[in-house]
């Protein structure tokens, strides 16, 4: 919504400003949470759990410990915000069509993953 307002107001989308604002909003709390969890639970963590958490890939770490579960939704959200603004900037004239296509493709992709045996 913010990107669409910016597009209407300025006729462009500045991704660098968007990502900087996003980083200031999310990173301080996420880093503090990860540091506390890494210190408290260091004996239960593997390097790949910490890497997945730090790189916002916790949703792909299917064996993550319960205390990193909070980062699952943040990882999905950050991956969305990594992809969608670029798509919107490049093809904003077709934004509604792209949104409909993504919504239609998601269940098909999910069923395909189920039959392929992936999570």
Secondary structure, 3 states (H helix, E strand, C coil): CHHHHHHHHHCCCCHHHHHHHHHHHHHHHHHHHHHHHHHHCHHHCCHHHHHHHHCCCHHHCCCCCHHHCHHHHHHHHHHHHHHHHHHHHHCHHHHHHHHHHHHHHHHHHHHHHHHHCCC
